[in-house]
């Protein structure tokens, strides 16, 4: 399951920050690729601020940066660098905001996070703000997520609701303010007192637009659910994506329902693939 179960106050046995899969398979093995610090950044020379804000930076026509923040070939006008045909075709034409979460391989539990936006469906994608470093499932990524497997689902998902223990910081998304969020621990029993201060519900095996606390899992419980973008708790997650609190607040203020925001998440190879990898 994922972090969302943290809101199911009627089911204290639920363990927030675990996940269930809608679309995607991952072997366990060596972890991580990026060093994590109090400030977030992508690449060896960048010093990105935790907030990751600062306005548009570059268009997708400029060669040099892919979805993982690394050098790469130029993308076409309507593609996001580093995101291949498999994933791009799943992004709706109406989408004008996309968060790309990219791990170095399927075993990585740290990732690069970049925000992308465009003025309209025919215009170029531009990065918004500074890149970030985040965390994901302790055992990496998978196309075949199962409840409790400690892996984050690979895929493209909509972002239609938010919430948290703290009051709405000014997001355009529907916001569920719940000071009494369920208290959970991380995959190794570590405390997570602030992890759910703010969350964005990732629409993996859930009803889009419903509050993060809604327990409905349309595809059944076996493939997990409750996958959130939430506050970093200094350790890998059970399947969610975690970033610094300042960064998440900035993301919440950036997101707007009219832009049909999406999240594209997985490892570098799967995100850039021409075909679904085994």
C-alpha positions in Angstrom: 0.0 0.0 0.0 1.1 3.6 -0.1 1.1 6.6 2.1 -2.6 7.3 1.4 -3.6 4.6 3.9 -2.4 7.1 6.5 -5.7 8.8 6.1 -7.8 5.8 6.7 -8.4 6.6 10.4 -11.0 3.8 10.7 -8.3 1.2 9.7 -5.3 1.7 12.0 -3.8 -1.5 10.7 -3.3 0.1 7.4 0.3 1.1 6.9 0.8 4.4 5.1 3.4 4.7 2.4 3.0 1.3 0.9 1.7 0.9 -2.6 -0.3 -1.0 -5.2 0.3 -1.1 -8.9 -1.9 0.0 -11.8 0.3 -0.7 -14.6 3.9 -2.1 -14.1 8.3 -5.4 -12.4 11.4 -4.7 -10.4 14.2 -6.8 -9.0 15.7 -6.0 -5.7 19.3 -5.1 -5.6 21.6 -2.1 -5.1 19.9 1.1 -4.2 20.0 4.7 -5.1 22.0 6.8 -7.4 22.0 10.3 -6.0 23.2 11.8 -2.8 20.5 13.3 -0.7 21.0 16.4 1.4 19.0 19.2 3.0 18.9 21.0 -0.3 17.7 19.2 -3.4 19.5 19.2 -6.7 20.0 17.3 -9.9 23.4 16.6 -11.4 26.9 17.0 -9.9 27.1 20.8 -10.3 23.6 22.0 -9.6 22.6 23.5 -6.3 18.9 23.4 -6.5 16.8 25.0 -3.7 14.3 22.7 -1.9 11.4 24.8 -3.2 12.3 24.0 -6.8 10.5 27.2 -7.8 11.7 30.1 -9.9 9.8 30.0 -13.1 10.3 28.5 -16.5 13.9 27.7 -17.4 14.2 26.1 -20.8 12.1 24.5 -23.6 12.1 20.9 -24.7 13.7 21.9 -28.0 17.0 22.7 -26.4 19.5 19.8 -26.4 21.3 18.9 -23.3 18.9 17.9 -20.5 16.6 14.9 -20.2 13.9 14.0 -17.7 16.5 12.8 -15.3 18.4 16.1 -15.5 21.3 14.6 -17.4 22.7 15.5 -20.8 21.0 13.9 -23.8 19.8 14.6 -27.4 17.3 17.2 -28.2 13.6 16.2 -28.1 10.9 17.2 -30.5 8.6 20.1 -29.7 5.9 18.2 -28.0 8.0 15.7 -26.1 9.6 16.0 -22.7 13.3 15.2 -22.9 14.1 11.7 -21.5 10.4 10.6 -21.8 10.0 8.1 -24.6 7.0 7.1 -26.8 5.7 4.6 -24.3 5.2 7.2 -21.6 4.5 10.3 -23.8 1.5 8.6 -25.4 -0.1 8.2 -22.0 0.1 11.9 -21.2 -3.2 13.5 -22.3 -3.2 16.2 -24.9 -4.9 18.5 -22.4 -2.1 18.1 -19.9 0.0 21.3 -19.4 1.8 20.4 -16.2 3.9 17.2 -15.7 6.1 16.1 -12.9 8.8 13.6 -14.0 10.3 11.4 -11.3 13.3 9.4 -12.6 15.5 6.8 -10.8 18.8 5.7 -12.2 17.6 2.0 -12.5 14.9 -0.3 -11.3 16.6 -0.9 -8.0 17.1 2.8 -7.1 15.2 4.3 -4.1 16.4 7.9 -4.7 15.3 9.9 -7.8 15.5 13.1 -9.7 12.3 15.2 -9.9 11.7 17.9 -12.5 8.6 20.0 -13.2 7.5 20.7 -16.8 4.8 23.0 -18.2 3.5 24.2 -21.5 1.2 27.0 -22.6 -1.0 24.8 -24.7 -1.0 21.3 -26.3 1.0 22.4 -29.3 3.7 24.3 -27.6 7.1 23.3 -26.2 7.5 21.9 -22.7 9.6 24.1 -20.4 11.2 23.1 -17.1 9.7 25.0 -14.2 12.0 25.9 -11.3 15.1 24.0 -10.1 15.4 20.2 -10.3 15.0 18.2 -7.0 16.1 15.0 -5.4 13.5 12.7 -4.0 13.0 9.2 -2.6 10.7 6.3 -3.7 10.1 2.7 -2.7 12.8 1.1 -0.7 13.2 -1.7 -3.2 12.9 0.5 -6.3 10.5 0.5 -9.2 8.1 -2.0 -10.8 5.5 -2.4 -13.6 3.8 -5.0 -11.5 3.3 -3.4 -8.1 1.8 -5.5 -5.3 0.7 -4.6 -1.8 3.7 -4.4 0.5 6.4 -5.0 -2.1 8.2 -1.8 -1.2 8.4 -0.7 -4.8 6.9 2.3 -6.5 4.7 1.8 -9.6 6.1 2.8 -13.0 3.7 4.7 -15.1 1.8 7.9 -15.9 -0.8 9.0 -13.4 -3.0 12.0 -12.9 -2.9 14.3 -9.9 -6.3 15.5 -8.9 -6.4 15.9 -5.1 -4.2 16.9 -2.2 -4.4 17.1 1.6 -2.4 17.0 4.8 -2.1 17.4 8.5 -1.4 21.1 7.9 -3.7 23.6 6.4 -4.0 24.2 2.7 -0.8 26.1 1.7 -2.5 27.7 -1.4 -2.9 24.9 -3.9 -5.4 24.9 -6.7 -6.2 21.2 -6.2 -9.0 20.2 -3.9 -7.4 20.0 -0.5 -8.4 17.7 2.4 -7.2 19.2 5.7 -6.9 16.4 8.3 -4.9 17.2 11.4 -5.5 13.7 12.7 -3.8 11.8 9.9 -2.9 8.2 10.8 0.7 8.0 12.2 2.8 5.5 10.4 6.4 4.2 10.3 8.7 3.8 7.3 9.6 0.4 5.7 12.2 -0.2 8.4 10.1 1.0 11.3 11.6 4.5 11.3 9.2 7.3 12.5 7.5 9.5 10.0 6.0 12.3 12.1 5.9 14.9 9.4 5.6 12.8 6.2 1.9 13.6 5.8 2.1 17.3 6.6 1.3 17.7 2.9 0.4 15.1 0.3 -0.6 15.0 -3.3 -2.6 11.9 -4.1 -1.2 10.0 -7.2 -4.1 8.4 -9.1 -2.8 4.9 -8.9 -5.7 2.5 -8.2 -7.9 5.2 -6.8 -10.8 7.3 -7.9 -9.5 10.5 -9.4 -10.7 13.7 -7.7 -11.6 12.0 -4.5 -9.9 13.0 -1.2 -6.6 11.3 -0.4 -8.4 9.5 2.5 -10.8 7.8 0.2 -10.1 4.0 0.6 -11.6 2.9 -2.7 -9.3 0.8 -4.9 -11.1 0.2 -8.2 -8.7 -2.6 -9.4 -8.8 -4.4 -6.1 -6.6 -4.5 -3.0 -4.0 -6.9 -4.3 -2.2 -4.4 -6.5 -2.0 -1.9 -3.7 -2.8 1.8 -3.5 -2.4 4.9 -1.4 0.5 6.1 -3.5 1.3 9.7 -2.6 3.7 12.5 -3.2 4.5 13.4 0.4 7.1 15.0 2.7 10.6 13.3 2.9 11.2 11.4 6.1 14.9 10.9 5.5 14.5 7.3 4.4 13.0 5.3 1.4 9.3 4.9 1.3 6.9 1.9 1.0 6.0 3.0 -2.5 5.3 6.7 -2.4 7.4 9.6 -3.7 8.9 11.9 -1.1 10.5 15.4 -1.4 11.5 18.1 1.0 8.6 19.9 2.6 9.5 23.3 1.1 9.6 21.7 -2.3 6.2 20.0 -1.8 4.6 23.3 -0.8 6.0 24.9 -3.9 4.7 22.0 -6.0 1.2 22.3 -4.4 1.1 26.0 -5.2 2.2 25.4 -8.8 -0.4 22.7 -9.5 -3.7 23.7 -11.0 -6.6 21.5 -12.1 -7.1 23.5 -15.3 -3.6 22.3 -16.4 -4.6 18.6 -16.0 -1.4 17.8 -14.1 0.2 14.4 -14.5 3.1 12.5 -12.9 5.5 10.3 -15.0 7.5 8.1 -12.7 10.0 5.2 -13.0 13.6 4.5 -13.8 15.5 6.2 -16.6 15.4 3.2 -19.0 11.7 2.6 -18.6 10.8 6.3 -18.9 12.8 6.7 -22.1 11.8 3.4 -23.7 10.3 3.0 -27.2 8.6 -0.2 -26.0 7.5 -1.6 -22.6 10.6 -3.3 -21.1 10.2 -6.8 -19.6 
